[in-house]
């Protein structure tokens, strides 16, 4: 499912962004790019995970003397820590450098060990130490002040710093998470990867800004029971000479990458293949994910011939972990639960979600890691491009109709969230906290929505050509922060069309700053041959200005699709030669980011057409993307009293004959939103309507050939069945009961498990209930499903079992009691029995 988070700005936006950027740089003014050229980092990290790891800690006197109390405290608490040394190779560009400033956060700097060493051409070296360290937690910087300037006529300048830090439970820094390995032992997964929100500074002092790229030499010393991985392949593996059980792993020099791309992983996971690591027990369940990764790599290499891919990409499947979007350069981390797929048991929707997850992470190796952004404000651009390319890959390898589903999912979720949250693509980055706030749902929802709008605006072919030029020109390069990356992309996209360039630049300048979205109004003259499309003034407020250029695509029943522009000077236009009985659809194929409200007459025409025999014969008179949009917009205006419920009911009745899951998608989301209303008696009419259309479409698709379209039909079947059951359909209950009685004949998919047991048991006989009980007495889920029966006599008998010693585990007693309370507390007979026997039935 996945949807979540275009492009460019013109000269006006550049001025605004430059001002924002300058304000940030005022905080980091000691990071002097004009005076210092960064050449390379050498990073050495030593991790202490258990007591034995500490055995050799005293060998580094500089660290140990200064921080012995700290080490002793963490050691006594059993905490995980790391120590490190960073060597920054640089070259002064002038003779007046006596201050060097780096980003750092939550590190303890060994000030006594900080030094600069530089060598002359004859090999003579000189070492100088800073007079003082100025640490700023607010700015997250450490400034080193030297008594003398660093001369610029020497060779091999090295700034050496030593430091100590914590390995925490939080991602975005060096973090740890526990898991159970294949032998049933508790182990720790340790990682420092994908520092969303400038987290590299929590691992080593550095210039932690997205536009700065350089090479990294990374070395890790860790317990030999763990395998170390990083951005590049390992080139050396050396055991220590003592008996501490520690080993050094040294990795090959990276390409030019930004500090936030640096990644380190420590684990004892099983090598499933040369570049895939995970628990051996899930090897067969991640075959699909591995195939998608292989296909995505092949697709990207064929499409982007000049792209410089990492020499090796390691895939690490982490047990017991949320997926945090971890895709560093050459090292991709997945949550185990997020990519496990069983073709026989899992749904089509989950298959697509796994494919989307894996493909997006691989695309991010190009548009995310290969191309830097000139500042944190522009991170959305690469996210949006990566999401759009992911849809192409799924179209190629999974389902050719996925781009349409993605468009509907994206537009629905984005507009819904935008109703409640301001979601500008360009945000002010004035404080360090602002950096973290950028990595939100805006990137994963609105960014790809906006990139898709741009693609449709300039044409897919022009857009794809621009993508290749953008990658070829800017991969592995540091980008000057005096310009913005989005502007550079737009220059490449439209450089051969000056007229379109100026026009679109003004358009996107405004769109990228919009916090909300506009609404268009469509009215048709009573004569029928003239229609007016305009920007609604009712919804214009401070969340979006009146200076919007809006690309309006439209479709009419007799004349087909066309497009025009609304501009600040002309916020409306007319359609002529419209036949009186023709319907009009605005935002054809959902190519724009806005909602549309029609006058009563056109809403009625759309409703009648969708419920007509003509539509039954040819659905494509109104494209599936617009059928979905019509339902979504109608619900929005229903909630705002612009449409009444009888009309909405008549409009959505057409869904009883709609067999396309994509068109149904908004209705299923609407049912989710409405479900909180269903327990109330006032919901009877809407529940009966929704039940009726769900049952009707289920009968219509009961027999379907297994072709490509079958996958989405199966999605429709699963969702429609779920909602028919949730709405107490008698057909659903009967069907589930029949399925329940034949369970022994075939394996049951998890998708249908709750539906089969819970709905099947609602009307099951005592003997059927007892049969399930005896088969599921040791299954926590089945014990929960047993409370679904509507027979109060059976439920009272179920409560009696709590008084006996039938359930020896407290977990089972709690499950039974809570399930009964949740489903039967309103049943007077059941509630009275519970209250009268409370001391005996309440779990202890």
N, C-alpha and C positions, 0 to 999 in steps of 0.2 A: 503494500500500500503505500505508500510512500510518496510524499509529496511535499515538498516542501520547499525552498527557499530559495530594455534592460541595459540597459547599457549606457550609456554615454552621456556625456554632458558636453555642452557647448562652451563657448568662451565665457558666457555669464556664469555658468556653474564653476568653471575653472577658477574664476576670481574668488568666488565664495569659498571653494574648497582650499585654495591656496591660503586664504586667511585663517581657516580652521587649522590647516597643517602647521602654519607658522606659529600658531598659539601653542600647539603641542611641542614644537621644537624649542620654544622658549624654556620649557621645563627641562629639556635634554640638551641645552645649548653647549654643554661641555663635550657632547659627542660631536667632535669637530671633524667632519669629513673633508673639509678644505685643507686641513693641516696634516691629516694622517691617512695613509692608504692601508687598508686591511689586506693582508696577503693570505693568511691561513690560521687555523686553530689546531693545536694538538690538545686533546682532552683525555685525561686519565681519571678513571673513576674506580673506587674500591668500595664494595658493599659489605656490610656486616649484618648478616641475617640471623645467625645463631651464636651461641657462646664460643664455639670453637673458632669462628671467624675472627674473633677479637685477639686471638693468641699472638699475632704478629703486629699488632697495632702500634707498639712502642718503637718500631723501627724508624718511623718518621718523627724525629724529635721536635721539629718545628710545630707540627700539629699537636703531638701528644702533650708537650709541655704547656702549651697555651690553653688546651681544652680538656685536660685530664678530668676536672670535675664534671664537665659535660658528658664525656665518654662514660665515666663511672656511673652517672645517674641513668643514662639511657640503657647501659648494660644491665644495671640492677632492675630496671623496669621491663627488660626484655624487648625494648623498642628496636626498630630497624633504623640504621643510619648509613650514611655514605660519606666518604671523604674524597676529595679530588684535587687535581692540579690542572689548571688551564694555562697553556702557553699560546699567547697571541703574537703571531708574527706580523710585523707591520713595517711601514717605511714612512718617516716624517717627510712632509712636503715642504716644510719651512724650518727656519732656525729658531723659532720662538715657542716651541712646544714645551711647556712645563706643567701642563694639566692634562690628564687622560681620564675620561669618564666612561664608565660601563654601566649597563643595566644589571641589577641583581635584586633578588627577593628571597626572603626567608633562608638565607645562607649566613653562616658565621665565617667571616673572613679571617684568615690567619695573617694579621697585619705584619707580623714580624718576618713573614716569609716572602712578602711582595717585593719584587725587584724587576728592573729592566737591565738586560744585558745586550750590548752591541759590540760588534767586532769590526776591526779595520781590515784593510786589504792584505796586510801581512799576517793576519791571524791573531793579532793582539785583541783581547776582549776587555771590556770595562763594564762594571756592574754598579748601578746606582739604585738607591732605595728612596721611596717617597718620604717626604717630611711628615705627611699626615694623610689619613683616609677620612674623607667626609662622606658619611653614610646618610642617605635620605630615604626613609621608609615610604614617605609620601610620593616622592618622585621615582622610587625604586631604582636609585642610582648610587654608585660609589665613585667618588671623585678622588683621584690620586694627585697630590700636590708635590712637586719636586723643587728643591732649592735651585737647581741649575736647569737650563733648557736642555732638551735632548738634541744633540747635534744631528744634522741631516746628511752628513758626508761619510757615513759609515755603512757597514753591511750587516745583514742578519740581525735585525732588531727583534728582541723577544721580551714580552711582558709576561712574567710568571706570577701566578696567584694560586694560593692554596686555600681550601675552604672545607667546611663540613655542613651537611644538611640532613634533614629527616626524610625517611621513606614513609609517606603518609597513606591514608586510605582514600585520598582524593585524586581523581585524574586531573591532568593539567600540570602535573609535577612528577617527581619520582614517586610512584605509588605501588601499593601491594594489594593483592586480593587472594583469599584462600580458596583452595579447591581440593577435591578428593581425587587422587590419581587412580590409575587402573588397578593398583594393588590395594586400594581402599585406605591409603594413608593420606593424612592432611598435608598438603604442600602449599607453597606460596608462589604466586605468579608476580614477578616484579617487572615494572616497565616504566620507562620515561619516553613517551611517544606522543606525537601530534599535539603540540602545545597550543591548543586553541586559547586565545587570549594572552599571548605573550608569556608562556610558561617556561620557555627555555632558560630564562634568567633565574629560575628556581633550581636549576641543575648546575650551571656554571656562569660566572660573570662574563658578559658578552655584549656586543652591540645587537640587541634583540629587536630589530626592526625589519619589516617584511621585505623591503627593497634591497637590503644588504645581503649579498651572496658571497660565499668564499668556500674554499676547500676545508675539509675536516679530517684529521687523523684521530681515530677514536680507539682507546684501549680500555678494557674492563678487567678488573681483578675480582674474582668471586669464588664462592665455594664450588669445588669441582663436581659436586652433584648436580649443578645447574649448567645448562647450555646457554651461552651468551650469543645474542644476535644484535646486529646493528644495521645501518643503512647500506653498507657495502659488504661483500663477502669477506670472511676472515682469511688472513694470510699467515697467521702465526698463533700457535697454541703452546704455552710454556708453563710447566708446573713449577711452583715455588720450591726452593731448596729446603725449606723447613717442613715440619710435619703439621702445618696448619690446615692442609687440605685445600689450599687456595691455588687458583690458576690464573694466568694472564691470557686473555684473548685479544689479539691485535687485528684490526680491520684495515682493509685497503683504503687508500685515500678516496674520499667521495668526490663527486662532481661538485661544481659550484652550487651550493644549496644555502638556504637561509637558516638561521639558528633554530627557528621553530620547526624545521624539518628534521632536526637531529632526533634519532630514536635509539633506545637501548631496551632489550628484553632479556630477562633471566627466567628460565623455567626448566623443569625436568620433563616436559612434554615429549611424546613419542614422535620420532621422525617418520611421518606417514609416507612422505616422499622426500626427494632431495630438497624441496623448498616449502613443504607443508608440515606444520607441527601441530599436534593435538593429542587428545587421548585416543589410544588404540581402539577403545570401545565404540567410538563414533566414526571410525574410518569408512564404513559402508554408507553411513548416513550423510556424508559430506561429498560424495561422488558427484552429485549434481552441481554443487557449488564449485567444485574444482573444474568441472567441465565448462561452466560459465566463465570462470577466470581465464581458462585457456582460450576459449572462443573470443572473449573480449580482447585479450592480448593480440590475437591474430587479426581481429577486425581493426584495431587501432594501428597496428603496424602496416596493414594494407592501405589504410586511409591516410595516414600521416607518415609518408615515407622518410621524411627528413627529421622526424622526432628522435631525440636522444633518450631512449628508454634506459632505466637503471640496468646495470649489468646483470643484476639478479633481483628478483622480488620474492621475499620470504612471506609466507602466509601463516599466521599464528592463530589458532582457534582456541579461545580462552574459555574454560569452564566457569560457570557461576559469575558471569560478568555481564553488565549492561553494555550494549554497543554504544560507544561514544563518538562514532565517526572517525575511528583511528586509522588513518591511512597516511603514514609518513613516507618519505622518499625511500623506496626499496624495501619497505617493511609495512605490511598490512595486517592489522589486528581485527579479529571478528569475535563477537560473542558466540559461543557455541550454539546457544538456543536460537540465534538469529539466522543460522545457515543450515541447520539440519532439515533434511527433506526426504520423505519416504513417498515414492510415487503411488504406492498402493493405499496409503492411509491419509496423506495430507491433501488439502484442498488445492484447486487450481490457483486460487487467490494467493495462497502461501507460496506456491511454486513461483509465481510472478514476483512476489515480494523478496524471496531469496535471490532470484536472478537480478532484481533491481539493486539490492544491497551490494552484491558482489561486483556487478558491472560498474556501479557508481564509484566504488573504491578504486577499481582499476583505472577508470577514466581520470580520476583525481591524480593519478601519477603523472598525467600530462597537464591538464588544466587544473592546477592546484599546486603541484610540486615543481613542474618544469618552469612555469611562469610565475614570477613574483608579482606582487601588487605594490604600487608606489606608496601606499599607506593603508593602514588597517581599514579605513572607510570603504575601500574598494574590494574587500574580500568576497563580496556577494557576486561579483562578475564571474569569477572562475567557478563558484558553486553553481550558478545558474547554467553556465555552459556545460558543466559536467553532467547535470541532471538531464539536460536536453539530449546530449549524446547518448546517455544511458537508454533513453527511450528508443533511439535508433537501433541499439544493440539488441534490445529485447524484441523489437520488431523483426530483426534479422533472424534471431535464433529461437524465439519462443512463440510469439504470436504477432502476425502482421497488423493486427488491429490495436495493438497496445498503445500507440501514440494517441488514438482517439480516447481511450479510457483514461490515459494519463492527463490529457487535456481537461476532461470533465472533472476528474478527481482534484486536480490542481486548482482549477477555477472555483469549484465549489468550496474547497477548504480555505483557499486564500481569501475569497470574498467574505466567507463566514467569520474568519478570524479578524479580518479588516473591519468588520462591523463593531468590534469591541476594542481593538488595539490600533494605535497609530503604527504604521509600517512603512516609513520612508526607506528607500534603498540607500540613500546617502545620509549618514548620521554624523553628528559632530563628535569628534574624538578629542576631548579637551583634557580628560583625566585618564589615569590608567584603568580605573573601574569601567570607563566607557569601552575599552578594548574588549573586556570580557562580555559586555552586553551585546556586542556585535554578533556573537556566535549564538544566535537565537533562531526561532522558527522563521523569522523574516528571510534568512538566507535560504532555507530549505523549501519555502513555500512561494514567497513573492518573487524572489530572484529568478527561478526557472519560469515562472508565469510571465515575467517581463521579457526574458530572453526569447520565449516562444512568440510573444507579440512582435518583437523586433524581427524575428525570422520571417513571420508572415508578412510583415510590412515591406521588407526589402526583397523578398522571394527566397525560398530555401536554397537555390543554387548560389545566389550572391552571398548568402549567409555562410554557406559551407566553404566557399572560396575565401571569405574573410577569416574564418577560423584557421585555415591552413596558413595563411599569410601571418596571422597573429602569432601562431606557435613557432613558425620557422624563424621569425624575426626576433622574438623576445625570449625564447627558451634559454634557461640557465644564465640570464643576464640580470645584473642589477639595474634597476630603473630609477631614473632621476626623480626625486620626490617633488621637484618643482613642476612636474606634470602629473596628470592622473592616468592610470593604466586604461581606464574605460575610454578616455579620449583617444588614446593611441589605437585601441581596437576599432573605434568608430572611424578613425582616419583611414585605416586599412580597408574597412568594409565598404566605404563609399568614395574612395579617392578619385574614381574616374567619372563621377557624376556630381559636378559642383552644385547644380540646382537642387538635386535631391539631398545632397550633403547639408547645405545650409538650412533647408526646410526641416529635415529630420533632426538636425542638431538642436534646433529651437524646441521641437516637440519633446525630445527626450530629456532636455534640460529640465523642463517642468515636471515631466512624469517621474523622474528619478527622485524628486523631492517630495512627491505627494504622500501625505500620511494616510489618506483614505482613497476612495475611488469615486468617479462621477456617476451620475445617473442620467440617461437620455430618455426623452419623452417623444412618443410617436403619435401624431393625430392625423386623421384623414378627413378631408372636407366632406360635407354631406353630399356633394355632387359625385364624390367618389374618384375623380380623376386627378386629385392633387393631395399629396401627403406632406406633412411637415415633420422634420426631425430636428430636435433642439436639445441643448444642454439644460437640464432641469435647474431652475433657480431656487427651487424649494430646498434642495439639498446642498446648495453651495454655502460653505462656511469656511472657517479658518483652517479646516483640515485639508482643503484643496482650493486653490485660488481659481480665479476666472481667466487665467492666462493659458489655459490648456489648449493644445492642439490635439484633436481626437480623430484618429483614423476610423471612419464609420463604414463598415461593410454591411450590405443589406441584400435581401433576397425577396423577390416578389413572385407571386404565384404564376404569372404569365410571362414575365420578362427576365427572370433569372437573377444571378448575382451581379453586383457592381459595388463600387465604393466611392466615397467622397470624404472631404475633410471638414471638420468643424474647427474654426480658428477663433482667437480672441476677438478679432474684428467681425467675424461672421459666425456667431454661436448657433446658427441654425441654417438649414437649407431645405429646399422643396424637391419632392419627387413628382414628376409630371407623367402624364399618360398612364396613370394607374387605373386599371379596370375597377369598376365600382365594387364588384364582389370578390376582388382579390385580397388575400391576406398579405401582410408584410412582416418579414422577420428581420430584425436589426441585430447586428453582431454575428453575421453569417459565419458559421463554423467556429464560433467563439474566438475570433482573431483579435478581439479587443478586451481590455480590462475595465469593464463597466457593466452596470445593469441596465435593463431596458423596461420601461413601463409604457404600455400601449393605451390608447383610448378604449372605451368600453366596446366599441364596434369591432376593433381589430382583435381584441381578446376573444370576443365571441366567434369571429371568423376562424381564428386559430383552433379554438376548442371544437368547433363543428367539423373542421377539416380533419383533425386528429381522430375524431370519432366516426368518420365517414367511411363508406365503402371504398371510395377512391384511395384513401390512405391505406386501407386493408390490402389493396391491390399493389400499391407502390409506396412503401415507406419513405423512399428517398426524395419525394417531393419536398419534404422538410428534412434536412440533414440530421443525422442522429445527434450530433453535437448541439444542434439547436433545439431538438426535442428535449434533451436534458436541460438545456438552458431555460427553456420556457417553464418547465416545472420548478426549477430553482428560483427563478425570478418571481413566478406567481406566488410561491410560498412566502418569499420576502415581502411582497406587497400585501399579502393576506395578513401577515403579522402587524402591518402598519395601517390596516383598515383602508387600504386602497382597493382591495378586492374583497368580496364577501365569500363566506364558506360555501354556499350553494354553487357558486361558479367554480371554485376550486375543486369541489367534489365532482362536478360535471367534467372539468378539464382532465383531472387525473383518472377518471373512469376509463379513458382511452388506454391506460396501461394494462387493462385486463386483456388487451389484444397485442400489446407490445412485447415482442420476444427478444429484444436486444437488451442485454445487461447494461450496456453503456447508457442507454436512455433511462433505464430504471435506477441507476446509481443515486441520483439526487433524492429520489423518493425513499430509498432505503435509509439514507442519512436523515431525511426529514422524519421518518418513523422513529429513529433513534432519539431525535430531539423531542418528539411528541410523547415518548414512552413514559416520561414522568407524569404525564396527565392521565394515562390510561387507567390507573386505579380508581379514579373519581367517576361517579355516575354520569356526570355531564359529558363524558367521553364516549358514550354508547354509540352515537351516530357515526362519529369518525372511525371508531374501531370496526363497526359493521361494514363500513365502506372499504376500509383497508383490507379487512379479511376477505371481502368479496373479490376485490381485484387480485389479491394474492392467490386465492384458490383458482380463479379463472385462468391466470397465466400458467399456473402449475398444470392444469388439465391440458393446456394448449401445447406444452413442451414435453409432455410425458414420454413421447417417442422421438428421439433425436439421433441422427446419424453421427458417428464419431469422426468428425472432420475438424479442421482448424477452428471453425465457428463453434464447435461443440464445447470447447473449453469455456468460453464465455456463457454459453447456454447452461453449462453445469454450475457456473457461479450464480446465475440467475435462479436456477433450481434450488440451490442451497439457501440462498438468502430469502427467496419467496417462501420456502418451506418453513424456515425459522420464524418468519413473521406471521405466517398463517397459524403456526402453533402458539406463538406468543399471544395471538389475538383469539385464542380458544376455539380454533376451527375444529369442528367435529370430524371433518375429513382427515385432518392432520392426526387427531387422536386415534382414529380407526386405523390409519395407515401405520402409525407407530406401533400400535398393538400387534398388528399382523407381523411387522418386522421383528418385534420382541419375541414372538412365539417361534420364529425360525432362526434365532441367533446361532444355534448350534451348527447351522448349515454353512456359514461363511464367517470370515473375519470381519469385524465391525470397524469402520473408519472412525477415528476420534472426532471427526467433524459431525458425525451422526450419532455419536454415543449418547450425549445428554438428551438429544431429541428422542432417540429410540427408547431409552430407559424411562425418562421422566414423563414424556407424553404417552408412552405405551402403558405405563403403570397407572395413569390417571383413572382408567376404566377397567383395569385388570381385575380378574377374580382373585379370591383369597389364595387359591392354589398357585396362581401365576406369581403373586406377590411373594409367597413363601419360597417359591423356586428361585427367584432372584435373590432373596435374602440369604438363602443357604449357599448360593454360589458367590455371593459378594460380602460375606461376613468379615473377610479380611481385606476388603477393598474400600478405602475411605470414600472414594467417589460414589461407589454403588450404594453405600449406606446413606449418602446424601440424596441420591435419586429416589430411594425408597420412600422418602417423605412426600413425594409428588402425588401419591394417591389421594383421591378426593373422598375416599371411604373413611369416615371418622372412626368406625369400629376397628378398622385395620390400624389406624394411627394410635388409638388408645392401647391396642395390643402391642404396638411398637414401643410405646412408653413403658408398658409393663416389663418389657425386656430390660429396660434400664434399671428396674428395681432388682432384677435377678443378677446373677454373676456371669451373664452371657458375654458381656463386653469387658475383657480384662484390661484393655488399654484405655487410659483416660482420654486419649486423642479420639478414639472411636465414640466414647460416650458424649464428648463435647460436640462432635460432628452430628450425631443423631439428634441431640437435644436442640441445638441451634437450627438445624434444618426443619425440625417440626415447628419450632417457634416462628421461624420466618414465613412458613407457608400456612400455618393453621391458627395463629394467635387470634384471628377474627372469628374463628369457629367457637361458638359459645360452649358447646359440649366438650370440645378438646381443651379450651382454656380453663373451664371449671375443673376438669379432671387434673390438669397440671397444678392448679392452685391448691386443690385438696390433697395432692400427693407430692407437693413441692420438695419436701425434705428427702423424699426417696428417689425422685427422678432427676433432680438437678445434679449435674456432674460435680464430682468432688476431686 
